[in-house]
Amino acid sequence: MTMDAWQKRRTLRKLVQIVEKTQLNLSGLNLYTEAATGNYNISAALGVLAGARAVHCVARSNRFGSAQLAIAQTNELVQSIQNVNQTRVTYSEGHDYTALAEADIVTNSNPLRPLDEVAIKAMKKGGVISLMYEPWEYRQGDIDLKAAQAKDVWIVGVNEMHPTIPCFYSAGILPLKGMLMAGLEVFSSDVLLVCANRLIEYALPVLSKTCASVHFVDGNIFQGEVPAGCKRIQPGEVNNRHYDALLLFDSPDTVKWNVSSTSDALWPIQSLGHWDVCVQMMGDVVRSDFEDVKFVPEKEPPRGYMGFNPADLGVDLVIRTVVSGLKAGQEAIAFLQNGNTKTDAEKVSFEWIKSFYNRA
């Protein structure tokens, strides 16, 4: 399955523009990243356009396609770049520990996970792992933190709201896409938003302008002025209202509530009303407890993973997300090459690095 001509042309144009805009520069560096299908086939092309010495791409078969298809689609885009021969691009199904040992930047991308003790021991001292997302989104099990600490491998959490290419504005669009997929009209829908993380800053203003009414549960995370048509639901508040949709945008591994009709969680979800549709963007749901509710997406996401991802809104958001992760890696490598230490990092304000996630 090849890319349509218009899609390839547009993707390459977007890649070139964003590399220039962000000054992504991987000259002299080895990048160890993913080969993937669809809109996620861009990482190797970004490495080539950014001038990396070498790019190695790991592929695995998953629900989106086979490893062979991921390699084919990634390589198709790479071969469309004029200066491709200046970068050595290689592929493997599963880890290639020789290539991993040469890597300066390793992306915490899906086919590479988990970056376990064996993988991290193969890395060189001074290598950097980019989380490819912000620190608060960290999922237990993605990376062996103790092994990284022992090997002196740095793990960097990404600033996904850098003013050059902000990513989180999509938080207001994804719920709308899910509602439309479920057959809801949006403009006449009363919704309940569950979101106790910083995404609510971007979701709430959009939903307030597009839905009939918005009630939200956020643990008082949102500090701005509550938009007209919106109402905060406080912990323990009994709410018998019937909503058209529950918009679940929860944090990974949350302990504040469990979306289960039988849960003894701190905020029992059954006290928060009733709904016809659940748009499961982030957060785990015991779907079997809600037989009369329509779930979107139809296929249940793995525990700890998003039901929707940036690719569902097009390639541009994927590019922004991946480039943000690579820029964090670039910034960390430059900092290390100047002879700095972790202690020094605590005194510096970075542009693309949100924090160093080297904790055991």
C-alpha positions as CSV (number, residue, x, y, z in Angstrom):
1,M,0.0,0.0,0.0
2,T,1.7,3.2,-1.2
3,M,1.0,6.8,-0.4
4,D,-1.2,8.8,-2.7
5,A,0.8,11.3,-4.7
6,W,-0.9,14.4,-3.2
7,Q,-0.3,12.9,0.3
8,K,3.3,12.3,-0.2
9,R,3.8,15.7,-1.8
10,R,2.0,17.5,1.1
11,T,3.8,15.4,3.8
12,L,7.3,16.2,2.4
13,R,6.4,19.9,2.1
14,K,5.3,20.0,5.7
15,L,8.5,18.1,6.8
16,V,10.8,20.5,5.0
17,Q,8.9,23.6,6.4
18,I,9.0,22.4,10.0
19,V,12.7,21.4,9.9
20,E,13.5,24.9,8.7
21,K,11.1,26.6,11.1
22,T,12.4,24.8,14.2
23,Q,16.1,24.5,13.0
24,L,16.1,20.8,13.7
25,N,19.7,19.8,13.3
26,L,20.9,16.2,13.8
27,S,24.2,16.6,12.0
28,G,26.8,14.1,13.1
29,L,24.2,12.2,15.3
30,N,22.8,8.7,15.0
31,L,19.0,8.5,15.5
32,Y,17.3,5.2,16.6
33,T,13.6,5.5,16.0
34,E,10.5,3.8,14.5
35,A,9.3,2.5,11.2
36,A,5.6,2.9,11.1
37,T,2.5,3.0,8.9
38,G,0.2,5.8,7.9
39,N,0.9,9.3,9.2
40,Y,3.5,7.9,11.6
41,N,5.9,6.9,8.8
42,I,7.8,10.3,9.1
43,S,10.5,9.8,11.7
44,A,13.2,8.5,9.4
45,A,12.4,11.2,6.8
46,L,12.8,13.9,9.5
47,G,16.2,12.4,10.5
48,V,17.4,12.6,6.9
49,L,16.1,16.1,6.4
50,A,17.8,17.2,9.7
51,G,21.1,15.8,8.5
52,A,21.6,12.8,10.8
53,R,24.6,10.7,10.2
54,A,22.5,7.5,10.4
55,V,18.9,6.6,11.1
56,H,17.9,3.1,12.2
57,C,14.2,2.3,12.3
58,V,12.6,-0.5,14.3
59,A,9.4,-2.0,13.1
60,R,7.0,-4.4,14.8
61,S,3.7,-5.8,13.6
62,N,0.7,-4.3,15.4
63,R,-3.0,-3.5,15.0
64,F,-2.1,-0.9,12.3
65,G,-0.1,-3.2,10.0
66,S,2.7,-5.6,9.7
67,A,6.4,-4.8,10.3
68,Q,7.1,-5.3,6.6
69,L,4.4,-2.7,5.7
70,A,5.8,-0.3,8.2
71,I,9.3,-0.6,6.7
72,A,7.9,-0.2,3.2
73,Q,5.9,2.9,3.9
74,T,8.7,4.5,5.9
75,N,11.2,3.8,3.2
76,E,8.9,5.0,0.5
77,L,8.9,8.5,2.1
78,V,12.6,8.4,2.8
79,Q,13.4,7.6,-0.9
80,S,11.5,10.6,-2.0
81,I,14.0,13.0,-0.4
82,Q,16.7,14.3,-2.7
83,N,19.6,14.1,-0.3
84,V,18.7,10.7,1.1
85,N,22.1,9.2,0.2
86,Q,23.8,11.6,2.7
87,T,22.3,9.6,5.6
88,R,22.6,5.9,6.2
89,V,19.1,4.5,6.8
90,T,18.6,1.0,8.0
91,Y,15.7,-1.1,9.2
92,S,15.0,-4.1,11.5
93,E,12.1,-6.1,12.8
94,G,12.6,-5.7,16.5
95,H,15.7,-4.2,18.1
96,D,19.1,-4.1,16.4
97,Y,21.4,-3.9,19.4
98,T,24.4,-3.0,17.2
99,A,22.6,0.1,15.9
100,L,21.2,0.9,19.4
101,A,24.8,0.9,20.7
102,E,25.7,3.6,18.2
103,A,22.6,5.8,18.9
104,D,22.9,9.3,20.3
105,I,19.1,9.9,20.4
106,V,16.6,7.1,21.0
107,T,12.9,7.8,20.6
108,N,10.4,6.2,23.0
109,S,8.2,5.3,20.1
110,N,5.7,2.4,20.0
111,P,7.8,-0.2,18.2
112,L,10.7,0.4,20.5
113,R,8.7,-0.2,23.7
114,P,9.5,-1.3,26.2
115,L,13.0,0.1,26.4
116,D,13.9,-2.5,29.0
117,E,17.1,-3.3,30.8
118,V,18.5,-5.3,27.9
119,A,17.9,-2.4,25.5
120,I,19.3,0.3,27.8
121,K,22.4,-1.7,28.6
122,A,23.1,-1.8,24.9
123,M,23.0,2.0,24.7
124,K,26.2,4.1,25.0
125,K,26.8,6.2,28.1
126,G,25.7,9.8,27.4
127,G,22.9,8.6,25.1
128,V,19.5,10.3,25.3
129,I,16.0,8.9,25.3
130,S,13.3,11.3,24.3
131,L,10.0,10.4,25.9
132,M,8.2,11.9,22.8
133,Y,5.6,13.3,25.1
134,E,5.4,15.4,28.2
135,P,6.5,14.0,31.6
136,W,3.0,13.9,33.1
137,E,2.0,11.5,30.4
138,Y,4.5,8.9,31.4
139,R,3.3,5.3,31.5
140,Q,4.8,2.8,33.9
141,G,6.7,0.2,31.9
142,D,7.7,2.3,28.9
143,I,11.3,2.6,30.1
144,D,13.4,0.8,32.7
145,L,14.2,4.0,34.7
146,K,16.7,2.2,37.1
147,A,18.6,0.8,34.2
148,A,18.8,4.2,32.5
149,Q,20.0,5.8,35.8
150,A,22.7,3.1,36.2
151,K,23.9,3.5,32.6
152,D,23.8,7.4,32.8
153,V,21.3,7.5,29.9
154,W,19.3,10.7,30.1
155,I,15.5,10.7,29.6
156,V,14.0,13.9,28.5
157,G,10.3,14.9,28.8
158,V,9.2,17.1,26.0
159,N,7.7,20.6,25.9
160,E,4.8,20.0,23.5
161,M,3.7,23.6,23.7
162,H,6.7,25.4,22.4
163,P,5.4,28.5,20.7
164,T,7.0,27.6,17.4
165,I,4.9,24.4,16.9
166,P,2.4,24.0,19.7
167,C,0.7,20.6,19.8
168,F,-2.0,20.7,22.5
169,Y,-4.5,22.8,20.6
170,S,-5.7,19.5,19.2
171,A,-7.2,18.7,22.6
172,G,-10.3,20.6,21.6
173,I,-10.6,19.0,18.2
174,L,-10.2,15.3,19.1
175,P,-13.4,15.2,21.2
176,L,-15.4,16.7,18.4
177,K,-14.1,14.1,16.0
178,G,-15.1,11.3,18.4
179,M,-18.6,12.8,18.8
180,L,-19.1,13.1,15.0
181,M,-17.9,9.5,14.6
182,A,-20.5,8.4,17.1
183,G,-23.2,10.2,15.1
184,L,-23.7,13.1,17.6
185,E,-24.5,16.5,16.2
186,V,-22.1,18.3,18.6
187,F,-23.8,21.7,18.4
188,S,-26.9,20.4,20.3
189,S,-25.0,18.0,22.6
190,D,-24.7,18.3,26.3
191,V,-21.4,16.8,27.4
192,L,-19.5,15.8,30.5
193,L,-15.7,16.3,30.2
194,V,-13.5,14.4,32.6
195,C,-10.0,15.8,32.3
196,A,-7.7,16.4,35.3
197,N,-4.6,17.5,33.4
198,R,-3.3,20.5,31.5
199,L,-5.2,19.4,28.3
200,I,-8.3,20.9,29.8
201,E,-6.8,24.4,29.2
202,Y,-7.2,23.7,25.4
203,A,-10.2,21.4,25.4
204,L,-12.6,23.5,27.4
205,P,-12.6,26.7,25.3
206,V,-13.2,24.8,22.1
207,L,-16.0,22.7,23.6
208,S,-17.7,25.7,25.1
209,K,-18.1,27.2,21.7
210,T,-19.2,24.1,19.9
211,C,-21.4,22.1,22.3
212,A,-24.8,23.0,23.8
213,S,-23.4,22.8,27.3
214,V,-20.3,21.5,29.0
215,H,-20.0,20.1,32.6
216,F,-16.4,19.2,33.6
217,V,-14.6,17.3,36.3
218,D,-11.0,18.5,36.6
219,G,-9.9,18.4,40.3
220,N,-9.6,22.2,40.0
221,I,-6.8,22.0,37.5
222,F,-8.3,24.6,35.2
223,Q,-7.3,28.0,36.7
224,G,-8.8,30.3,34.0
225,E,-12.2,31.9,33.8
226,V,-14.8,29.2,33.3
227,P,-16.3,29.9,29.8
228,A,-20.0,30.6,29.5
229,G,-22.1,27.5,29.2
230,C,-19.6,25.5,31.3
231,K,-20.0,24.2,34.9
232,R,-17.4,22.5,37.1
233,I,-18.6,19.3,38.9
234,Q,-16.9,19.0,42.3
235,P,-15.7,15.8,44.0
236,G,-18.5,14.0,45.7
237,E,-21.2,16.1,44.1
238,V,-24.2,14.0,43.1
239,N,-25.2,14.6,39.5
240,N,-28.2,12.8,38.0
241,R,-28.1,14.6,34.7
242,H,-28.2,12.7,31.4
243,Y,-25.6,13.7,28.9
244,D,-25.2,13.0,25.2
245,A,-21.6,12.2,25.7
246,L,-18.9,11.5,28.4
247,L,-15.6,12.9,27.0
248,L,-12.9,11.0,28.8
249,F,-9.5,12.8,28.7
250,D,-8.0,11.5,31.8
251,S,-4.3,11.1,32.8
252,P,-2.5,7.8,32.4
253,D,-2.5,5.6,35.5
254,T,-4.9,7.9,37.3
255,V,-5.9,7.1,40.9
256,K,-8.6,9.8,41.2
257,W,-11.3,7.7,39.6
258,N,-12.0,4.6,37.7
259,V,-14.7,4.7,35.1
260,S,-16.6,1.7,36.3
261,S,-20.1,1.4,37.6
262,T,-18.9,-0.9,40.4
263,S,-15.8,1.0,41.4
264,D,-15.1,2.1,44.9
265,A,-12.9,5.0,43.6
266,L,-12.6,8.4,45.2
267,W,-15.0,9.9,42.7
268,P,-17.4,7.1,41.7
269,I,-18.2,7.7,38.1
270,Q,-21.8,6.6,38.5
271,S,-22.4,9.7,40.7
272,L,-21.5,11.9,37.7
273,G,-24.6,11.3,35.7
274,H,-25.6,9.2,32.7
275,W,-24.5,9.3,29.1
276,D,-25.3,7.7,25.7
277,V,-21.8,7.9,24.3
278,C,-18.3,7.7,25.8
279,V,-15.6,9.2,23.7
280,Q,-12.5,7.5,25.2
281,M,-9.6,9.8,24.3
282,M,-7.4,9.0,27.3
283,G,-8.1,6.9,30.4
284,D,-9.1,3.3,31.0
285,V,-12.7,2.2,31.0
286,V,-14.3,-1.0,32.2
287,R,-16.5,-1.2,29.1
288,S,-18.4,-4.3,30.2
289,D,-20.0,-2.3,33.0
290,F,-21.8,-0.1,30.4
291,E,-23.7,-2.3,28.1
292,D,-26.1,0.4,26.9
293,V,-23.3,3.0,26.1
294,K,-21.7,3.4,22.7
295,F,-18.0,3.7,22.9
296,V,-15.7,5.5,20.5
297,P,-13.4,4.3,19.2
298,E,-15.2,1.0,18.7
299,K,-12.0,-1.0,19.3
300,E,-10.9,-0.7,22.9
301,P,-7.4,0.8,23.2
302,P,-4.7,-1.1,25.3
303,R,-4.6,-0.1,28.9
304,G,-2.7,3.1,29.5
305,Y,-2.9,4.2,25.8
306,M,-5.0,6.8,24.1
307,G,-8.1,5.9,22.2
308,F,-7.3,8.5,19.6
309,N,-3.8,9.8,18.7
310,P,-2.4,12.7,16.7
311,A,-2.6,10.7,13.4
312,D,-6.4,10.8,13.6
313,L,-6.2,14.5,13.0
314,G,-3.8,14.4,10.1
315,V,-0.1,14.3,9.5
316,D,0.7,17.9,10.6
317,L,0.0,17.1,14.2
318,V,2.1,14.0,14.1
319,I,5.0,16.0,12.6
320,R,4.7,18.6,15.3
321,T,4.8,15.9,18.0
322,V,7.8,14.0,16.6
323,V,9.8,17.1,15.9
324,S,9.2,18.4,19.4
325,G,10.6,15.1,20.7
326,L,13.6,15.3,18.4
327,K,14.3,18.9,19.3
328,A,14.3,17.9,23.0
329,G,16.9,15.2,22.1
330,Q,18.9,17.7,20.1
331,E,18.9,20.1,23.0
332,A,20.0,17.5,25.5
333,I,22.8,16.2,23.3
334,A,24.2,19.7,22.8
335,F,24.0,20.3,26.6
336,L,25.9,17.1,27.2
337,Q,28.5,17.8,24.6
338,N,29.4,21.0,26.3
339,G,30.5,19.0,29.3
340,N,27.4,19.7,31.5
341,T,26.0,17.3,34.1
342,K,22.6,16.5,35.5
343,T,23.2,18.9,38.4
344,D,23.9,21.6,35.8
345,A,20.7,20.8,34.1
346,E,18.7,21.7,37.2
347,K,19.9,25.3,36.9
348,V,19.1,25.8,33.2
349,S,15.9,26.8,31.5
350,F,15.4,24.7,28.3
351,E,13.3,25.5,25.3
352,W,12.2,22.0,24.3
353,I,12.9,20.0,27.4
354,K,10.2,20.1,30.0
355,S,12.2,18.0,32.5
356,F,14.7,15.3,32.9
357,Y,12.9,12.1,33.8
358,N,15.8,10.2,35.3
359,R,14.2,9.1,38.4
360,A,14.1,5.5,39.8
